[in-house]
Amino acid sequence: MKPNASPPWRTEVAGTSTVAGVLRAAAQQLAGTSDTARLDAELLMAHALGVSRSDLLLRHMGAISPALLDRFNHLLDRRLRSEPVAYILGYQEFRDLNFAVNAHVLIPRADSETTLQAALDAAPGSARVLDCGTGSGALLLSFLHERPGSSGIGIDASAQALGVAACNCESLGLTGRAQFFVRDWNQPGWAEQLGRFDLILSNPPYVEADAQLDSSVRDFEPAQALFAGPDGLDDYRALIPQLPALLEPGGVAVLEIGATQAGAVTQIATQSGFTVQCHEDLGGRPRALVLRLGLGK
């Protein structure tokens, strides 16, 4: 493309005067970037308009103004460079709640709903919760939202991530029930003064260092929240042996895992005295491990 030239897709819509026509052309271009091209285009157009996607489809498919087209162009250009839709919009839905996200936190994914459900099934009705590597706060805050009598602490090595989590806590009306602290489980003394918990949640980094990732993940999501050594197990090895000292008697830990890691993480957990139960996601892949201390631990 020549410097300052318009992207090819803009040429295709130059004569298009409706939102519907622009969406068709944009979806065709996004087909090479996204498996959800039409959905992406609709979400970006709805964001440019400041309306919901359903409202867009019902009421705003007619004439498009130059100002709206300019706003949409800017958003679409970002998506064509593989930036995730959630970062462009500034939020991601998780468990029917909207969570603010930015480049300092991983985007909450549907797979993690398996982890949350496993925690809801395993933990007592009112629990004191610790979320290790809280990121946007999606796991912790979703649990608290569904268990009004519970409270919790979210820790993360990233102060920027905790800023996002704190904003989500406030927007979801959970202020006073959650606290957030900069802590790194790889550093001595990180758990001091945290106390003990009925439930520990964690979606730690678990991607192998040389894993081949989609560019939307590799180039945009925070590497420190993704990668965990050559086999993706470094953070499990560091965190799991420290969990017994943080659990109340009868407490439970629920850890998210990669689809091929159930055996390896189970071995790490059993060496620390835990019994392990595996939960599969909707695709039938191992996704969450529920850890309980054996008798006498």
N, C-alpha and C positions, 0 to 999 in steps of 0.2 A: 504494500500500500504506500502511495506517495505521501510525503510529509503533509500534514494538515488536510489530507483527503478524508472525505466522509467514509465511515464504515460501509461495506457493501450493502448491508441490510437497509441502511437509510435510503439508498438509491431505490431499492425495491418498494419502499412505502412513500416515495416522494409524491406520487399522485394519489395516495390514499387519504380519504377525508373522514374516515370513521374509526372509532376505537376498535370495532370488530376487525376491520381490515389491518390495522396496525398489529393487533394481537396475532392474527394469522401469519403475517410476515415475520414477526419477532419469534414466534414459536418455531418456524422453519429454520431460522438461524440458530436458535438455542438447541435444536435437535442434535447438533454436533458437540454440545457441551454438557447437556443435561438429559437424564432419563425421564425427567418430568417437565419437558420444555413448555408445554401449554400451561400447566399449572404455574410454573415460574413466571411466565409472561403475565398471567392474570394477577398473581400476587403483586408483582411490581407495578402494574397499571393501577391496581386498587390503592397501593401505597402512594403513588403519584397523585391520585385523586383525593386521598384522605378518606376513603370509604372502605367498607368490608368487601371481600371478594364476592359474596352473594349479592350485595347491593350493586356492585359493578355489573355483574352478569344480568341483573334484572332491570337496571335503570340507566346505565351509562354506556351502552354499546353504540350510540349514535355518533354524531359529529365530534371531531376532536379539534381542540383549539391549538394554535401554535405553542402557547405557553405549556399546556399539558404535554404535548409531544416532546418539547424540550426536556421537561422533568423526567419523562419516561425514558428518553434517549440516554440521559445520564445514568439512570439506574440500570438500564439494559447493558450499557457499555461495561459496567462493573461486572455484571453476571457473565457476559461473554468472555471476560478475563478469568473466569472460574471462581470469582468470589462467591461464597455461599449466600443463598437468599436470606438466611437468618441474620447474617451480619449486615446485609444491605438494608433490611427492614428494621433491624435493631432489636428483634425479639424472636423467640421460638416458643411454640406451644408445647407443653408437656403436661400430661395428665389433666387436660382441659384447663390448664392455667397458662397465662402468658408470662414468660421470663425474659427480661432484658438480657441481651448478650452482646458482647463485642469481642475483639481479637484477643482479649486477655483470658477468655474462658472458652472451654469446649462448648459446642452446641449440644444441648440435651437431645438425646435420640430416643426413638420409640423402644429400642432394645432395653434401655435403662428402666422402662416401666416394669419389666420383669423383675428387676432388682427391687424396685419399690414395692411391688406386690408381695414378693417374698418376705420383705421386712414387715409389711402390714399383717401378713399371715402368721409370722413367727413371734412378733413382739407383743408384750402385754398392752392392754387398752390405753393406759397412761404410762408413757415411757420417758425417761431422760435419755436423750439421743446425742451421740457424737458422730459427726460426718467428717471423715478424713479425706481431704482433697475436695472441698465442697464446691469449688468453681463458682458457677452461677447460683448455687444453693438449691438446685432443682430437686435433688433427692431429699434433703433435710426439710425444706419448706413444703414440699408436697406431702411428706409424712405428717408434719405438724398441722397442715391444712385439713387432713383427713382424720386426725386424732386431736381434737380440741383440748384434751387434758394433758397433752405432752409438751415438753420444752426441749431445747437442744442447743448444742454448740457446733459451729462449723469452723474447721481449721483449714488453712491453705498456706503453702509457702509463698504465694503471690499476694502482696497487698492490693494490687490492682484487681485481682479476681475477687477478693473479699469486698472491695468497694461495690462491685456489681452485685454480689450476694446481698449486701446490706440494703441496696436500693430495691432489690426484689422483695426482701423481707418487709420493707415499708409499704411497697405498692400492694402487697398481698394482705396487708393488715395484720401482720404477725409480729410487729415490733413489741418487745417485751417478753416474747417467748423464745427468741433465738439470739445468741451472741456469736460474734465472729472474732477469731484471733489468728494472727500470723504465727504459724507453727510448722516445723518441718520434721517429719518423723525420722529423717536421716541424721538429725542433730541430737546430741545428748541433752537430756532434760526437757525435751519438747512437751512431754505430758504433765509436767509439774503443775500442780494446783488445778488441774482439770477435774479431778475427782473420778468417780466411777459411774458407769452407765448401764442402763437396761438394754440398750441397743446401740451397736456401732455399725455405721454405714460406711462404705467406701467404694468409689469407682476410681481406682488408682491408675496411673499410667501403666499400660500393659502391651504396648506395641513394640515389636522387635525393631532394633535400631536400623536395620537395613530393609525393613518392610517396604513393599511397593504400594504407595498410597495414591489415591486420586489427588489431582492437583488442588482441588478445592479444600482438601484436608491438609495436605503436605505444605502448601504455600500460604495458608491463611490461619489455621488453628494453632494454638500455642504448643510448641514442641515439648516443653517441660511437662505438659499435661498428657502427652501422648506416649513418649518413648521411655522404655525401662530396660535398657541394656540389650545385649545380643539376643537373648531369648524372651525378652519382655517380662521377665519374672523378678527383676531386681527389687521392685517396690513391695511385692508380696513377701520376699525374703526378709526385707527390713521391717515391715509393718506387722505381719502376723505374729511373730514371737513376742511382740510387745502388747498384744491385745489382752491376754489373760489378766494382766495387772490393772486393766481399765474396765473390766466387766464386773458388774454386780453378780452375786450368786444367782444362777439361773439366767443370766444375761445371754444375749445372742449377738453375733456379728454376721453381717450380710455383705458379701463382697461381689462386685461385678467382675467377670472374667472374659477373656477372649474365647472365641468359639472352640479353639483347640487346646485350651489350657486347663481343663477341669482336672485331669489326672495329675499334672505337675503341681497345681496349687493345692489340691487335696493332700498330696504328700507333704507339702510344707506345713499345712494346717495340722495334720495328724501328728507330725513330729513335735508340735507345740501343745499337744494334749487335746485337740479338738476332735469331735465327731463331725462329719460333713454330710450335708444333703444338697444335691444339685437340682437346680430349677432350670428348665429349658425355656427359651423365648418362643414367640409365635412361629418362627421358622423351624422349630425343633432342634435348635442348637443350644448346647450348654451356655448359660448366661449368668447365673448367680449361684453362689455357694453360701449356704447357711451353716454357720459354725457355732457349735455348742461345746462347752468344756465337759469332758468325761467325768465320771464319778471320782471324787477325791481330788479334783483339781480346783 
